[in-house]
């Protein structure tokens, strides 16, 4: 095989970071491209060119002859057979001769066919660097295959199969260069293994994504919520509020979820779910109304045998009530989904109407004349505000501002309404700079009449 894949991505990667393969080809080596031909012999009617030493050419190479007395050898030709000390080409044998052979393989590059979820999605052509290495970054192709998608049932349990949140991908790499007529041809190919890309953002200075791939030892959910065991700050959750904890698996496996209830710091009960056989890489644990008589819950994933698979996430019971509140859900930078309840909101409706004037004669009734409406566009503009929150929660909520996928959860039927978030302001209380309120403006389409 002429192509070698030198480096590959990790088994699970972020679609918002470089996704890089590097490769080389033994058709492309500036140090071994020329041979001195000592004789030419007849090989079944075709010219076989002999030289001293091992061959550095392979079948399919484009070579150019020079300095031959027999001018029919001073052309571009294709190597058809190679062995130690000779190459045979597609040129007819005429006579014995001496001269020089140069492998040209003009315009040489590698062409990569990117397959996503087992379907060919796009291709990319890559040129070599100064030492003959091809760096193939397909991050933009993978990210381009992902679209906004929030799914996951609202019934307590684990929902699977979000195809736009995690994509499987591989590449088929071809040699790509000009043939004897100057036309581009594809030669040998090599296929990579299959990898998984998550629609999340890991910065280069952050912990490795492997910390989030659930499989054996304790891993992390796809969230930066300040409710993990190592955080002193816990997020409040009302009894009726729905929460999603997203996670990715290393491979197909069976899992359970478990939770423990506390009251005034003391454990009062625990629960372990039935078994979920998960064949999807990306999964969502959905839950609500788990507090019972407690004021705190810890929730996590386990194996079917009870071994802890994820960090425990803690929620404190929110006993407050409010007449005007908004429950917001968004895709966080890890590719999972978080949610939060704003304690107050105000909304107003605006309408933009396109009108025309019917200028009719006096014989028409008044109702026939005057200004008419061609079309109407209506939007709801609103502002919502948090309670006073700590700096840890403030940092977490900033992901809501930056998220491309933000939704209101409707209180009546738990359906989702997509909402673009526009403006963020902060209100500072007099008593402390540690606690602040977030005030967020938004706009979304109203029903068309």
C-alpha positions in Angstrom: 0.0 0.0 0.0 1.4 3.4 -1.0 -0.5 5.4 1.6 0.2 5.3 5.3 -2.0 6.9 7.9 0.5 8.2 10.5 -1.7 9.8 13.1 -5.4 9.7 13.8 -7.9 11.6 16.1 -8.9 10.2 19.4 -11.8 7.7 19.5 -14.1 10.6 20.7 -13.4 14.2 19.6 -15.0 17.6 19.7 -16.5 18.8 16.5 -15.5 22.3 17.4 -11.8 21.5 17.6 -9.4 20.4 14.8 -10.1 16.8 13.7 -6.8 15.8 12.1 -5.4 12.8 10.2 -1.8 12.9 9.0 -0.6 10.6 6.1 2.3 9.9 3.8 2.7 8.2 0.5 5.7 6.4 -1.0 4.8 7.9 -4.3 5.9 11.2 -3.0 9.5 11.4 -1.9 11.8 14.0 -3.4 14.9 12.1 -2.4 14.3 8.9 -4.6 12.7 10.2 -7.7 15.5 9.7 -10.2 17.3 6.6 -11.6 20.1 6.2 -14.1 19.0 3.6 -16.7 21.8 1.1 -17.7 19.8 -0.9 -20.3 16.4 -1.4 -21.9 15.1 -4.9 -22.6 12.0 -6.4 -24.3 9.4 -7.6 -21.7 6.5 -9.0 -23.8 6.7 -6.1 -26.2 7.0 -3.4 -23.6 10.1 -1.6 -22.5 11.7 -2.7 -19.3 14.2 -0.2 -17.9 17.1 -1.6 -15.8 19.1 0.2 -13.2 21.5 -0.5 -10.3 20.1 -1.0 -6.8 16.6 -1.4 -5.4 13.6 0.1 -7.1 11.9 3.2 -5.5 9.0 3.2 -8.0 5.7 1.5 -7.7 3.0 0.5 -10.2 0.9 3.4 -11.3 3.7 6.0 -11.0 4.1 8.5 -13.8 7.7 8.7 -15.0 9.5 10.8 -17.6 12.5 9.6 -19.6 15.3 12.0 -20.7 18.7 11.7 -22.4 17.8 8.5 -24.3 19.1 8.2 -27.8 15.8 6.4 -28.7 13.6 9.5 -28.5 10.4 7.4 -28.1 11.6 6.8 -24.5 11.9 10.6 -23.8 8.2 10.9 -22.8 5.8 10.6 -19.9 4.8 7.0 -19.3 3.1 4.8 -16.6 4.9 2.2 -14.5 3.1 -1.2 -14.9 5.5 -3.5 -13.1 8.5 -3.1 -10.6 11.1 -5.3 -9.0 14.6 -4.9 -7.7 16.7 -3.4 -10.4 14.0 -2.6 -13.0 10.6 -1.1 -13.9 8.4 -2.0 -16.8 6.2 0.7 -18.4 3.3 1.0 -20.9 5.7 2.2 -23.7 6.6 -0.3 -26.5 10.1 -1.7 -26.7 12.1 -0.3 -29.6 15.8 -0.9 -28.8 18.3 -1.2 -26.0 19.4 2.2 -24.7 20.7 4.3 -21.7 19.3 7.4 -20.1 17.5 8.8 -17.1 14.2 8.1 -15.4 12.4 10.7 -13.2 9.3 10.0 -11.3 7.1 13.1 -11.8 3.6 12.2 -10.4 2.7 15.8 -11.2 0.3 17.8 -9.0 0.5 15.1 -6.4 -2.0 15.3 -3.4 -4.3 13.1 -1.4 -8.0 13.1 -1.8 -10.1 12.2 1.3 -13.7 11.0 1.1 -15.3 11.8 4.5 -18.0 9.3 5.5 -20.4 10.5 8.2 -22.9 8.0 9.8 -22.0 5.5 7.1 -22.9 7.9 4.3 -20.3 9.6 2.0 -20.7 13.3 2.9 -17.9 15.4 1.4 -14.4 15.3 0.0 -11.2 17.2 0.6 -8.0 17.5 -1.3 -4.7 18.1 0.6 -1.2 19.0 -0.6 1.9 17.8 1.2 4.2 20.0 3.3 7.9 20.4 2.7 8.7 17.0 4.2 6.0 15.1 2.4 3.4 14.9 5.2 -0.3 15.5 4.4 -2.3 17.1 7.2 -6.0 16.4 6.7 -8.3 18.5 9.0 -11.9 17.6 8.5 -13.4 19.5 11.4 -15.4 21.9 9.2 -16.9 19.0 7.3 -18.0 17.2 10.5 -19.4 20.4 12.0 -21.2 21.2 8.8 -23.1 17.9 9.1 -24.5 18.8 12.5 -27.7 20.9 12.9 -29.6 22.2 15.8 -31.4 19.4 17.6 -32.8 19.2 21.1 -34.5 16.0 21.9 -34.8 13.7 24.8 -38.1 12.7 26.4 -39.6 14.5 29.4 -40.4 11.2 31.2 -37.9 10.2 33.8 -35.5 7.8 32.3 -32.8 7.6 29.6 -33.5 8.7 26.0 -31.1 7.7 23.2 -30.2 8.2 19.6 -29.7 12.0 19.0 -28.1 11.7 15.6 -27.2 15.4 15.2 -25.4 15.7 18.5 -22.9 12.9 17.9 -21.7 11.8 14.5 -19.6 8.7 13.6 -17.0 9.4 10.9 -14.2 7.9 8.9 -12.1 8.8 5.8 -11.1 6.9 2.7 -7.8 8.5 1.4 -6.8 8.3 -2.3 -3.6 9.3 -4.1 -4.6 12.0 -6.6 -2.3 13.2 -9.3 -1.9 13.8 -13.1 -1.6 10.9 -15.5 0.5 10.7 -18.7 -2.0 13.0 -20.4 -2.1 15.5 -17.6 -5.6 14.4 -16.4 -6.2 13.8 -12.7 -6.4 10.2 -11.6 -7.0 8.4 -8.3 -4.8 5.5 -7.3 -4.4 3.4 -4.2 -6.7 4.0 -1.3 -6.7 3.3 2.5 -9.6 3.5 4.9 -9.4 4.8 8.4 -11.2 3.4 11.5 -14.5 4.9 12.6 -14.5 7.7 15.2 -17.1 9.7 17.1 -17.5 13.5 17.1 -19.5 15.4 19.7 -21.1 18.8 19.0 -19.3 20.4 21.9 -16.4 22.7 22.5 -13.2 21.7 24.3 -10.5 24.4 24.4 -6.9 23.3 23.9 -6.0 24.2 27.5 -8.9 22.1 29.0 -9.0 18.6 30.2 -9.0 15.8 27.7 -12.4 14.7 26.3 -11.7 11.2 27.5 -12.8 12.4 30.9 -16.4 12.5 29.5 -16.5 9.2 27.7 -18.4 6.8 30.0 -17.1 3.2 30.0 -15.2 2.0 33.1 -14.0 4.4 35.8 -15.9 7.5 37.0 -16.5 10.0 34.2 -18.3 13.3 33.8 -21.7 14.3 32.4 -21.7 16.7 29.5 -22.2 19.8 31.6 -20.3 22.4 33.6 -23.2 22.9 36.1 -21.8 23.9 39.5 -23.5 21.0 41.2 -20.8 18.3 41.1 -19.6 16.8 44.4 -16.4 18.9 44.4 -18.4 22.1 44.2 -19.6 24.0 47.2 -22.3 25.6 45.1 -25.4 23.6 44.3 -28.1 24.5 41.8 -31.7 24.7 43.1 -34.4 22.7 41.5 -38.2 22.9 42.0 -40.1 19.7 42.5 -41.9 19.9 39.2 -38.9 21.1 37.1 -37.5 18.8 34.5 -33.7 18.3 34.2 -31.5 16.6 31.6 -28.0 15.2 32.1 -26.4 14.3 28.9 -23.6 11.7 28.5 -21.6 9.8 25.9 -20.6 6.2 25.9 -17.4 4.6 24.8 -19.4 1.7 23.3 -22.7 -0.2 23.6 -23.4 -1.0 27.2 -26.1 -1.5 29.8 -26.4 1.1 32.6 -28.7 2.1 35.4 -29.2 5.5 37.1 -29.3 5.9 40.8 -30.2 8.7 43.2 -30.1 9.4 46.9 -32.4 11.7 48.9 -31.2 13.8 51.9 -33.0 15.9 54.5 -31.0 18.3 56.6 -27.8 16.6 55.4 -28.8 13.1 56.4 -29.6 10.4 53.9 -33.3 9.3 54.0 -33.7 7.0 51.0 -32.1 5.8 47.7 -33.3 4.3 44.4 -31.8 2.4 41.6 -33.5 2.2 38.2 -34.0 -0.8 35.9 -31.5 -1.6 33.2 -31.2 0.5 30.0 -29.4 -1.3 27.1 -27.8 1.7 25.3 -26.7 1.3 21.6 -26.4 5.0 21.0 -23.2 7.0 21.8 -25.1 10.1 23.0 -27.8 9.7 25.7 -29.9 11.9 28.0 -30.9 11.1 31.5 -34.2 13.0 32.2 -35.8 13.4 35.6 -38.1 15.5 37.7 -40.0 15.3 41.0 -37.4 13.0 42.7 -37.1 14.9 46.0 -39.9 13.1 47.9 -39.8 14.5 51.4 -36.1 15.4 51.1 -34.4 18.8 50.4 -31.5 17.4 48.3 -30.9 14.7 45.7 -27.6 13.2 44.3 -28.0 11.5 41.0 -25.5 9.4 38.9 -25.0 6.4 36.6 -24.0 2.9 37.5 -23.2 -0.4 35.8 -25.8 -3.1 36.1 -23.7 -4.4 39.0 -23.8 -1.1 40.9 -20.3 0.3 40.1 -20.4 4.1 39.8 -19.9 5.3 36.2 -20.3 9.1 36.5 -19.8 11.9 39.0 -22.7 12.5 41.3 -24.7 15.7 40.5 -26.4 17.4 43.4 -29.6 19.5 43.4 -31.1 21.4 46.3 -34.8 21.7 46.6 -36.2 25.1 45.8 -39.2 25.8 48.0 -39.9 29.2 46.5 -42.8 29.9 44.2 -43.4 32.6 41.6 -46.3 33.5 39.5 -44.2 34.5 36.5 -41.3 32.3 35.8 -39.5 31.0 32.6 -37.9 27.6 32.3 -35.1 27.8 29.7 -33.1 24.9 28.2 -29.9 25.3 26.1 -27.2 23.2 24.5 -24.0 23.8 26.5 -20.5 23.9 25.2 -20.0 20.2 26.0 -22.7 19.2 23.6 -25.2 18.3 26.4 -28.3 20.2 27.6 -28.7 22.3 30.7 -31.8 24.1 32.0 -32.6 26.9 34.5 -35.7 28.7 35.8 -35.8 32.5 35.7 -37.9 33.9 38.5 -39.6 36.8 36.6 -40.3 37.9 33.0 -42.2 40.5 31.1 -43.3 40.2 27.4 -44.8 42.4 24.8 -46.2 41.7 21.4 -45.1 43.7 18.3 -46.5 43.5 14.8 -45.2 44.7 11.5 -47.9 44.9 8.8 -47.4 45.5 5.1 -50.2 47.6 3.8 -51.6 49.0 0.5 -54.2 51.6 -0.3 -57.2 50.9 -2.5 -58.0 54.1 -4.3 -61.4 53.5 -5.7 -64.2 55.7 -7.0 -67.2 57.2 -5.1 -69.4 54.4 -6.5 -67.7 51.9 -4.1 -68.7 51.6 -0.5 -66.5 53.0 2.2 -65.6 49.5 3.4 -64.2 48.8 -0.1 -61.8 51.8 0.0 -59.0 52.8 2.3 -55.9 50.9 3.6 -55.7 47.1 3.5 -53.2 44.7 5.0 -51.2 42.4 2.7 -49.3 40.5 5.4 -48.5 40.7 9.1 -45.4 39.6 11.0 -45.7 39.4 14.8 -43.0 38.8 17.4 -42.9 38.5 21.2 -40.2 40.7 22.9 -39.4 39.8 26.5 -37.0 40.2 29.4 -36.4 37.7 32.1 -34.3 37.8 35.3 -32.6 35.4 37.6 -32.6 35.4 41.3 -29.3 36.6 43.0 -26.8 34.0 42.0 -23.2 33.3 42.9 -20.2 33.7 40.5 -20.1 30.0 39.8 -23.7 30.0 38.6 -23.0 33.2 36.7 -20.2 31.6 34.8 -22.4 28.6 34.1 -25.3 30.8 32.8 -23.0 32.5 30.4 -23.1 29.4 28.2 -26.8 30.2 27.8 -25.9 33.5 26.3 -23.4 32.0 23.8 -25.5 28.9 22.9 -26.8 28.5 19.4 -29.7 26.4 20.7 -31.9 27.9 23.3 -35.5 26.9 24.1 -38.3 27.8 26.4 -40.0 24.8 28.1 -43.7 25.4 28.0 -45.4 24.8 31.3 -48.6 23.3 29.9 -47.2 20.5 27.8 -43.4 20.7 28.2 -43.0 21.4 24.5 -40.1 23.5 23.3 -40.0 26.9 21.7 -36.7 28.0 20.1 -35.6 31.4 21.3 -32.7 33.6 20.1 -31.0 35.3 23.1 -30.0 38.8 22.2 -28.7 40.9 25.1 -27.2 40.3 28.5 -27.1 42.8 31.4 -26.2 42.5 35.0 -27.7 44.2 38.1 -25.4 44.5 41.1 -26.9 44.5 44.6 -25.5 46.9 47.1 -24.8 44.3 49.8 -22.4 42.1 47.9 -20.5 42.0 44.6 -20.3 38.2 44.8 -24.0 37.8 44.1 -25.6 39.3 41.0 -28.8 39.0 38.9 -28.8 38.3 35.2 -31.3 40.2 33.0 -31.7 38.7 29.5 -33.6 40.0 26.5 -35.1 37.8 23.9 -37.4 37.7 20.9 -39.3 35.0 19.2 -42.0 34.6 16.6 -45.7 34.9 17.6 -48.6 33.0 16.1 -49.6 34.3 12.7 -53.2 35.3 12.4 
